[in-house]
């Protein structure tokens, strides 16, 4: 009698390989089926958002970076080659590039979204709860406090207004005496400098799951 083939256990190596193979096939199929692309987005977006939020330290910037990541996925879908790597690795590389660009420039790129007319998803309470559940906040908070002390008073002020007090950009602008656009840029650049501070060492990359 033939023995029944065992199903891979959730979280096992074989299950993870199977999941990655499925995602890779989905990305190939998405070239001709927008519904598959939508399903692919729903599967990967929460994890990408969580891990970028660990690095960016600001929910709205994390949402911007995650949205731009998937806009690039859509724009460059025809370039994906499953023979060179998995879908997860490809998306992860795009996410890392977006984070590196933000750290270097101090602003989030939006070219792919503008080209495709993609609206950035709203960062919700559900997203925030997911991020908090995935991060060990005690050491993270201690690291952030140490990093803040290395920044200028101006950078500390804008981070406190935007991240600690959770003020919208128009109110940050009023407090700083500048335009809303300038408040966005100052906030992004201050957070990029905070991220680059030597004492801030997140334990996860932007794309680990």
CORVEN-V449617 format. One record per pair of residues at least 24 apart in sequence whose ideal C-beta (glycine too) atoms are under 8 Angstrom apart, sorted by the first residue. I is the first residue (numbers start at 1). J is the second residue. Records with the same first field share a line. If there is no record, write none. Layout:
I->J + J
This chain:
20->86 + 87 + 88
21->86
23->86 + 87 + 88
24->82 + 86 + 87 + 88
25->82
26->87
27->77 + 80 + 82 + 87 + 90
28->80 + 82
30->77
31->77 + 78
37->74 + 77
40->87
41->70
44->70 + 88 + 91
45->70 + 121
46->127 + 130
47->209
48->91 + 95 + 206 + 207
49->123 + 127 + 130 + 131
50->127 + 130 + 131 + 134
51->95 + 134 + 204 + 205 + 206 + 207 + 208 + 209
52->95 + 98 + 99 + 206
53->131
54->131 + 134 + 135 + 140 + 202 + 204 + 206
55->99 + 195 + 202 + 205 + 206
56->99 + 102 + 191 + 195
57->144 + 163 + 191 + 194 + 195
58->162 + 163 + 187 + 191
59->123 + 127 + 128 + 131
60->123
61->102 + 108 + 187 + 188 + 191
62->123 + 131
63->120 + 121 + 122 + 123 + 127
64->108 + 110 + 120
65->95 + 98 + 99 + 102 + 108
66->95 + 121
67->113 + 118 + 120 + 121
68->98 + 108 + 109 + 110 + 112 + 113
69->94 + 95 + 98
70->118
71->112 + 113 + 115 + 116 + 118
72->98 + 112
74->112 + 116 + 118
75->112 + 115 + 116
88->207 + 209
91->207
92->205 + 206 + 207
93->207
95->206 + 207
96->205 + 206 + 207
98->206
99->206
102->188 + 192
103->192 + 195 + 196
104->192
105->192
106->185 + 188 + 189 + 192 + 193
107->184 + 185 + 188 + 189
108->188
136->203
140->202
143->199 + 200 + 201
144->194 + 200
146->197 + 199 + 200
147->194 + 197 + 199 + 200
148->194
150->197 + 198 + 199
151->190 + 193 + 194 + 197
154->186 + 190
155->189 + 190 + 193 + 194
156->190
158->183 + 186 + 187 + 190
159->187 + 190 + 191 + 194
162->187 + 191
163->191
